[in-house]
Amino acid sequence: MNTVTLNNGVVMPRIGYGVYQVSPAECERCVSDALSVGYRMIDTAQAYHNEEGVGAAVKKSGIARDELFLVSKVWISNYGFDKAKASIDESLRKLGTDYIDLMLLHQPFCDRYGAYRALEAAYKEGKVRAIGVSNFYPDHFIDLASNVEIVPAVNQVETHVFDQQIEAQGYMKEFGTHMMAWAPLAEGRNNFFTNPVLEAIGKKYGKSVAQVALRWLIQRDVIIIPKSVHVERMQQNLDIFDFELSQDDMVAIAGLDTRQSLFFDHHAPEVVKMFMGWK
Ligand SMILES: NC(=O)c1ccc[n+]([C@@H]2O[C@H](COP(=O)([O-])OP(=O)(O)OC[C@H]3O[C@@H](n4cnc5c(N)ncnc54)[C@H](OP(=O)(O)O)[C@@H]3O)[C@@H](O)[C@H]2O)c1
């Protein structure tokens, strides 16, 4: 499995399986399928309400715990030091494990510093092997990374061909933080799966649009977590290590960047208000 070494020396797979919008009922089956086709990193979150399904599939798989890499995220309703600390213990219980490999703050709102200190405390206690953030775009990211004891190992942000986060990745590299892409397939938005540029490149290599877009992220040194509830697609999304995009392909894909989110602008007042309604 292709791996990356984080800023604290922890080794993490470059590709994992994400379980956002996988219902609690279906999660165990999906994660079992993902493990059976070769995924070893699973990305969940307290807010997905499916950590227990991940834990059940891991237990059933019989795969040694140290061969797996579990990622979860603290939701904003659990921010502040004490609540975040208690929520990490709850995630450990739901996942059925003594440690989480990578624990992130899910959003850059509310008492994020208190919550981050809880991640640092859990790290020191050995409950998590690495810590980081998610949805921290350059302003929030630089602020936090400059003012904490343990610099985030990972920042998971929306990243796909239509919103490429080139500058954001540059700022992360300055701090030794790895970029991890959520919605690496743009969740299919903006006619992603029939994009003519990606289709034409795929034809040259006998690969699908999804495979081209995922390979492009890998070649940009981005960690990816595509989601599918279909085992054939899970397999297809893993099968991206036997071809290499050319420099011309990379330039053509760079031309698809709109530098705009397909989901939310974390700086827009109405979006911040929406998140306040979810705390
Ligand atoms: N930190 C955050 O705030 C945040 C936000 C969103 C997501 N995430 C994480 O990132 C992961 C991935 O993002 P995402 O789930 O939003 O979107 P995504 O992985 O970009 O796209 C998933 C969509 O693509 C379809 N799909 C997957 N592989 C395909 C293939 N080979 N061919 C055709 N269709 C395919 C899936 O359909 P089927 O399932 O029907 O196959 C699903 O509709 C999440 O699961 C979650 O772990 C994090």
The ligand as an SDF file (V2000), in Angstrom:
LIG
                    3D

 48 52  0  0  0  0  0  0  0  0999 V2000
  -14.1180   16.7120    6.5350 N   0  0  0  0  0  0  0  0  0  0  0  0
  -15.2530   17.0050    5.9300 C   0  0  0  0  0  0  0  0  0  0  0  0
  -15.9080   18.0250    6.2030 O   0  0  0  0  0  0  0  0  0  0  0  0
  -15.7690   16.0670    4.8820 C   0  0  0  0  0  0  0  0  0  0  0  0
  -16.8170   16.4480    4.0420 C   0  0  0  0  0  0  0  0  0  0  0  0
  -17.2500   15.5330    3.0710 C   0  0  0  0  0  0  0  0  0  0  0  0
  -16.6190   14.3010    2.9550 C   0  0  0  0  0  0  0  0  0  0  0  0
  -15.6170   13.9500    3.7970 N   0  0  0  0  0  0  0  0  0  0  0  0
  -14.9230   12.6310    3.7120 C   0  0  0  0  0  0  0  0  0  0  0  0
  -14.4920   12.4330    2.3710 O   0  0  0  0  0  0  0  0  0  0  0  0
  -15.0460   11.2110    1.8700 C   0  0  0  0  0  0  0  0  0  0  0  0
  -15.2660   11.2990    0.3740 C   0  0  0  0  0  0  0  0  0  0  0  0
  -16.0710   12.4040    0.0390 O   0  0  0  0  0  0  0  0  0  0  0  0
  -17.5970   12.2800   -0.4070 P   0  0  0  0  0  0  0  0  0  0  0  0
  -18.1470   10.9980    0.0990 O   0  0  0  0  0  0  0  0  0  0  0  0
  -18.2720   13.5140   -0.0080 O   0  0  0  0  0  0  0  0  0  0  0  0
  -17.5580   12.2860   -1.9820 O   0  0  0  0  0  0  0  0  0  0  0  0
  -16.7030   11.5670   -3.1620 P   0  0  0  0  0  0  0  0  0  0  0  0
  -15.8740   10.4690   -2.6220 O   0  0  0  0  0  0  0  0  0  0  0  0
  -16.0590   12.6610   -3.9330 O   0  0  0  0  0  0  0  0  0  0  0  0
  -17.8510   11.0000   -4.0890 O   0  0  0  0  0  0  0  0  0  0  0  0
  -18.7360   10.0000   -3.6860 C   0  0  0  0  0  0  0  0  0  0  0  0
  -19.7680    9.8300   -4.7940 C   0  0  0  0  0  0  0  0  0  0  0  0
  -19.1730    9.3110   -5.9710 O   0  0  0  0  0  0  0  0  0  0  0  0
  -19.7760    8.0630   -6.3470 C   0  0  0  0  0  0  0  0  0  0  0  0
  -18.6650    7.2070   -6.8160 N   0  0  0  0  0  0  0  0  0  0  0  0
  -17.6150    6.7740   -6.0860 C   0  0  0  0  0  0  0  0  0  0  0  0
  -16.7510    6.0780   -6.8550 N   0  0  0  0  0  0  0  0  0  0  0  0
  -17.2770    6.0620   -8.0980 C   0  0  0  0  0  0  0  0  0  0  0  0
  -16.8400    5.5060   -9.3250 C   0  0  0  0  0  0  0  0  0  0  0  0
  -15.6870    4.8460   -9.4200 N   0  0  0  0  0  0  0  0  0  0  0  0
  -17.6480    5.6830  -10.4140 N   0  0  0  0  0  0  0  0  0  0  0  0
  -18.8180    6.3690  -10.3270 C   0  0  0  0  0  0  0  0  0  0  0  0
  -19.2810    6.9130   -9.1910 N   0  0  0  0  0  0  0  0  0  0  0  0
  -18.5030    6.7700   -8.0810 C   0  0  0  0  0  0  0  0  0  0  0  0
  -20.4500    7.5520   -5.1030 C   0  0  0  0  0  0  0  0  0  0  0  0
  -21.6000    6.8090   -5.4480 O   0  0  0  0  0  0  0  0  0  0  0  0
  -21.9470    5.3710   -4.7790 P   0  0  0  0  0  0  0  0  0  0  0  0
  -21.6770    5.4560   -3.3040 O   0  0  0  0  0  0  0  0  0  0  0  0
  -23.4050    5.1990   -5.1180 O   0  0  0  0  0  0  0  0  0  0  0  0
  -21.0650    4.3890   -5.4860 O   0  0  0  0  0  0  0  0  0  0  0  0
  -20.8620    8.8590   -4.4060 C   0  0  0  0  0  0  0  0  0  0  0  0
  -22.0680    9.3660   -4.9550 O   0  0  0  0  0  0  0  0  0  0  0  0
  -16.3300   11.0700    2.7020 C   0  0  0  0  0  0  0  0  0  0  0  0
  -16.9040    9.8010    2.6220 O   0  0  0  0  0  0  0  0  0  0  0  0
  -15.8350   11.4580    4.0650 C   0  0  0  0  0  0  0  0  0  0  0  0
  -15.1160   10.4020    4.6630 O   0  0  0  0  0  0  0  0  0  0  0  0
  -15.1860   14.8130    4.7650 C   0  0  0  0  0  0  0  0  0  0  0  0
  1  2  1  0
  2  3  2  0
  2  4  1  0
  4  5  1  0
  4 48  2  0
  5  6  2  0
  6  7  1  0
  7  8  2  0
  8  9  1  0
  8 48  1  0
  9 10  1  0
  9 46  1  0
 10 11  1  0
 11 12  1  0
 11 44  1  0
 12 13  1  0
 13 14  1  0
 14 15  2  0
 14 16  1  0
 14 17  1  0
 17 18  1  0
 18 19  2  0
 18 20  1  0
 18 21  1  0
 21 22  1  0
 22 23  1  0
 23 24  1  0
 23 42  1  0
 24 25  1  0
 25 26  1  0
 25 36  1  0
 26 27  1  0
 26 35  1  0
 27 28  2  0
 28 29  1  0
 29 30  1  0
 29 35  2  0
 30 31  1  0
 30 32  2  0
 32 33  1  0
 33 34  2  0
 34 35  1  0
 36 37  1  0
 36 42  1  0
 37 38  1  0
 38 39  2  0
 38 40  1  0
 38 41  1  0
 42 43  1  0
 44 45  1  0
 44 46  1  0
 46 47  1  0
M  CHG  2   8   1  16  -1
M  END
$$$$
